[in-house]
Amino acid sequence: MKTVYYTASSLDGFIVDAEGSLDWLISRDIDQDGPFGYDEFIKTIGALAMGSTTYEWIVQNHPGEWMYEQPAWVLTHRPEIIAAEHPVQVFSGDIAELHAKLVAAAAGKDVWVIGGGDVAAQFATAGLIDEMIVSYAPCSLGEGAPVLPVRSEWVLAESASNGEFLCARWVRAQTAG
């Protein structure tokens, strides 16, 4: 079992552009069954966590039924944003407490920190992200929401190209101590 931050990024390290758009990302070619593809990744996931901005983006861009079968948590102080028909739980508090709930719910599978970057930063700061899988799109945005807005150290474990993307799996660097 591991906790994985699986995301995409522009070459200059942003998840969304300054307008909060992912158009730069979703218009690009990637093989969902290829290296680091979503289809294989999601099979390994037992529970997931996301921030309110990510949740609201999903609701706006994928209306209707909830798109994940795994137990999901949204980090927010605004429980009213959650659609009544979505089987998600709301959490605000110590990220380590949420992580314990995620691990229990995952039942031996991996935990997915969807993001955004601020949520991933909370997990990373607490030492709770084991791996990051980032698919880098061949563009720069100049500004937007950063992939991981906190200092952290990682070691490249593997990489591959997939469609227009350069994909990399990073593992948390072990610190001496």
ChimeraX attribute file (.defattr): number of C-alpha atoms within 10 A of each C-alpha:
attribute: neighborCount
match mode: 1-to-1
recipient: residues
	/A:1	14
	/A:2	17
	/A:3	22
	/A:4	24
	/A:5	30
	/A:6	20
	/A:7	20
	/A:8	21
	/A:9	26
	/A:10	25
	/A:11	16
	/A:12	17
	/A:13	22
	/A:14	22
	/A:15	27
	/A:16	23
	/A:17	19
	/A:18	12
	/A:19	9
	/A:20	12
	/A:21	13
	/A:22	14
	/A:23	10
	/A:24	17
	/A:25	21
	/A:26	10
	/A:27	8
	/A:28	12
	/A:29	12
	/A:30	21
	/A:31	14
	/A:32	14
	/A:33	12
	/A:34	14
	/A:35	18
	/A:36	23
	/A:37	15
	/A:38	15
	/A:39	12
	/A:40	13
	/A:41	16
	/A:42	15
	/A:43	11
	/A:44	16
	/A:45	22
	/A:46	22
	/A:47	27
	/A:48	26
	/A:49	28
	/A:50	23
	/A:51	21
	/A:52	22
	/A:53	15
	/A:54	18
	/A:55	22
	/A:56	15
	/A:57	14
	/A:58	13
	/A:59	18
	/A:60	10
	/A:61	9
	/A:62	11
	/A:63	10
	/A:64	11
	/A:65	10
	/A:66	14
	/A:67	11
	/A:68	13
	/A:69	10
	/A:70	18
	/A:71	17
	/A:72	21
	/A:73	23
	/A:74	25
	/A:75	22
	/A:76	19
	/A:77	12
	/A:78	12
	/A:79	14
	/A:80	9
	/A:81	14
	/A:82	18
	/A:83	13
	/A:84	8
	/A:85	9
	/A:86	14
	/A:87	15
	/A:88	19
	/A:89	14
	/A:90	19
	/A:91	19
	/A:92	14
	/A:93	10
	/A:94	10
	/A:95	17
	/A:96	14
	/A:97	11
	/A:98	17
	/A:99	21
	/A:100	11
	/A:101	13
	/A:102	23
	/A:103	19
	/A:104	14
	/A:105	18
	/A:106	22
	/A:107	13
	/A:108	14
	/A:109	17
	/A:110	22
	/A:111	29
	/A:112	29
	/A:113	26
	/A:114	18
	/A:115	26
	/A:116	24
	/A:117	25
	/A:118	17
	/A:119	23
	/A:120	27
	/A:121	21
	/A:122	18
	/A:123	22
	/A:124	23
	/A:125	13
	/A:126	13
	/A:127	12
	/A:128	19
	/A:129	22
	/A:130	18
	/A:131	22
	/A:132	24
	/A:133	21
	/A:134	22
	/A:135	26
	/A:136	24
	/A:137	23
	/A:138	15
	/A:139	13
	/A:140	15
	/A:141	17
	/A:142	12
	/A:143	15
	/A:144	17
	/A:145	19
	/A:146	18
	/A:147	24
	/A:148	20
	/A:149	17
	/A:150	14
	/A:151	8
	/A:152	12
	/A:153	12
	/A:154	14
	/A:155	13
	/A:156	14
	/A:157	13
	/A:158	11
	/A:159	16
	/A:160	14
	/A:161	15
	/A:162	19
	/A:163	15
	/A:164	14
	/A:165	21
	/A:166	20
	/A:167	23
	/A:168	19
	/A:169	20
	/A:170	20
	/A:171	18
	/A:172	18
	/A:173	13
	/A:174	9
	/A:175	6
	/A:176	4
	/A:177	3
